[in-house]
Amino acid sequence: MLIQQSPPRMSSASGQKQRRQSYCVTKSDKIMQTHKHSFKLKIDLSELQTLYRQLHAFCKTTHLSDNCMLEINVCLDELFTNIVSYGYEDKSEHPILFTLSVIDNLLTIQVEDEGIPFNPLGAKNPEKVHDLDNLQVGGLGIHIVKKLMDDIGYKRYCGKNILTLKKFIRADKLA
């Protein structure tokens, strides 16, 4: 069984803490060096099944571990659900483009939609939860995405929200 391990937080020369890198692991010692896969989904929550099938096929082809696939699925499920639920003022057909790629030891995921401009990086981190019964709705999913990914970038370009997620991959041999 493979276990995800993260190196400890490092301090930079200025004394500020740097973000800890979390690694996805592969199921073999032969990570696929370069692979790219794109697909489009409709703005309909029933497409979550298609999202999972596309992700599963990508992870199988690139030999990413089940744990890594689970983390990516949590992120993409959250982002897709937010786009479908809040991204459009009409119910017209709007494609959401997903592009997943592995180049050497870096997984990059790009999500493009033509929805209302929204930069999730500007979302405030949720307050610490002291009472689950009084938990406020909203903001926790984006916070989870930020924690599971190593780098997130956003830009608005040509009327599209373009969110780029990055995660480092480490190859481990099976026991």
QUIMO-V410288 format. One record per residue. N is the residue number from 1. NEAR is the number of other C-alpha atoms within 12 Angstrom. D_FIRST is the distance of its C-alpha to the first C-alpha in Angstrom with 1 decimal. Layout:
n = [N | N]
near = [NEAR | NEAR]
d_first = [D_FIRST | D_FIRST]
//
This chain:
n = [1 | 2 | 3 | 4 | 5 | 6 | 7 | 8 | 9 | 10 | 11 | 12 | 13 | 14 | 15 | 16 | 17 | 18 | 19 | 20 | 21 | 22 | 23 | 24 | 25 | 26 | 27 | 28 | 29 | 30 | 31 | 32 | 33 | 34 | 35 | 36 | 37 | 38 | 39 | 40 | 41 | 42 | 43 | 44 | 45 | 46 | 47 | 48 | 49 | 50 | 51 | 52 | 53 | 54 | 55 | 56 | 57 | 58 | 59 | 60 | 61 | 62 | 63 | 64 | 65 | 66 | 67 | 68 | 69 | 70 | 71 | 72 | 73 | 74 | 75 | 76 | 77 | 78 | 79 | 80 | 81 | 82 | 83 | 84 | 85 | 86 | 87 | 88 | 89 | 90 | 91 | 92 | 93 | 94 | 95 | 96 | 97 | 98 | 99 | 100 | 101 | 102 | 103 | 104 | 105 | 106 | 107 | 108 | 109 | 110 | 111 | 112 | 113 | 114 | 115 | 116 | 117 | 118 | 119 | 120 | 121 | 122 | 123 | 124 | 125 | 126 | 127 | 128 | 129 | 130 | 131 | 132 | 133 | 134 | 135 | 136 | 137 | 138 | 139 | 140 | 141 | 142 | 143 | 144 | 145 | 146 | 147 | 148 | 149 | 150 | 151 | 152 | 153 | 154 | 155 | 156 | 157 | 158 | 159 | 160 | 161 | 162 | 163 | 164 | 165 | 166 | 167 | 168 | 169 | 170 | 171 | 172 | 173 | 174 | 175]
near = [14 | 21 | 21 | 27 | 19 | 19 | 14 | 12 | 14 | 15 | 12 | 11 | 8 | 8 | 9 | 10 | 12 | 16 | 20 | 22 | 25 | 28 | 34 | 38 | 37 | 36 | 30 | 22 | 20 | 21 | 29 | 27 | 22 | 20 | 26 | 25 | 25 | 22 | 26 | 25 | 31 | 26 | 32 | 26 | 21 | 15 | 22 | 26 | 18 | 23 | 37 | 27 | 17 | 26 | 37 | 26 | 22 | 33 | 35 | 21 | 26 | 37 | 35 | 43 | 34 | 25 | 25 | 36 | 36 | 21 | 31 | 40 | 31 | 27 | 36 | 42 | 31 | 30 | 43 | 41 | 27 | 30 | 37 | 31 | 20 | 22 | 29 | 25 | 16 | 14 | 15 | 14 | 17 | 23 | 25 | 36 | 30 | 34 | 30 | 36 | 33 | 32 | 21 | 20 | 28 | 33 | 42 | 31 | 38 | 36 | 39 | 37 | 39 | 30 | 33 | 23 | 24 | 27 | 25 | 33 | 24 | 16 | 17 | 15 | 19 | 18 | 16 | 13 | 13 | 10 | 9 | 10 | 8 | 10 | 14 | 15 | 13 | 19 | 23 | 24 | 27 | 33 | 25 | 26 | 33 | 37 | 26 | 34 | 34 | 29 | 27 | 29 | 23 | 24 | 22 | 21 | 15 | 12 | 14 | 26 | 29 | 32 | 38 | 34 | 34 | 34 | 37 | 32 | 40 | 34 | 29 | 24 | 18 | 15 | 9]
d_first = [0.0 | 3.8 | 6.5 | 10.0 | 12.6 | 16.3 | 19.1 | 21.9 | 24.9 | 27.5 | 31.3 | 33.5 | 36.9 | 38.6 | 36.6 | 34.9 | 31.2 | 29.2 | 26.4 | 23.0 | 20.9 | 17.5 | 15.3 | 13.4 | 11.0 | 11.2 | 9.4 | 11.7 | 14.0 | 16.8 | 17.1 | 20.1 | 22.9 | 25.1 | 24.8 | 26.8 | 27.0 | 29.7 | 30.6 | 33.1 | 33.0 | 36.1 | 36.5 | 35.6 | 32.7 | 32.3 | 30.9 | 27.6 | 26.5 | 27.5 | 25.7 | 22.4 | 23.0 | 24.0 | 21.0 | 18.6 | 20.7 | 20.6 | 16.8 | 16.5 | 19.3 | 18.0 | 14.4 | 13.2 | 9.8 | 10.2 | 10.1 | 12.8 | 14.7 | 14.9 | 16.4 | 18.7 | 19.7 | 20.7 | 22.8 | 24.5 | 25.1 | 26.8 | 28.8 | 29.9 | 30.9 | 33.0 | 34.7 | 35.6 | 36.7 | 38.6 | 39.0 | 42.1 | 45.4 | 46.1 | 44.4 | 45.1 | 42.5 | 40.6 | 37.6 | 34.6 | 33.1 | 29.5 | 28.6 | 25.1 | 24.8 | 22.6 | 24.6 | 23.0 | 20.5 | 22.0 | 21.4 | 24.8 | 25.7 | 29.3 | 30.8 | 34.6 | 36.9 | 40.7 | 40.6 | 42.4 | 41.7 | 38.9 | 37.1 | 34.0 | 33.9 | 37.2 | 35.7 | 36.0 | 33.0 | 33.1 | 34.5 | 32.5 | 32.2 | 34.1 | 34.9 | 32.8 | 35.9 | 37.7 | 34.9 | 36.6 | 35.4 | 34.4 | 32.8 | 29.4 | 27.7 | 28.9 | 27.9 | 24.2 | 24.4 | 25.8 | 23.0 | 20.2 | 21.9 | 23.1 | 26.5 | 28.7 | 32.1 | 34.8 | 38.1 | 40.8 | 42.2 | 44.7 | 44.3 | 40.5 | 37.8 | 35.2 | 32.0 | 29.7 | 26.1 | 24.2 | 20.6 | 19.4 | 16.6 | 14.8 | 13.5 | 10.6 | 10.2 | 7.4 | 7.1]
//
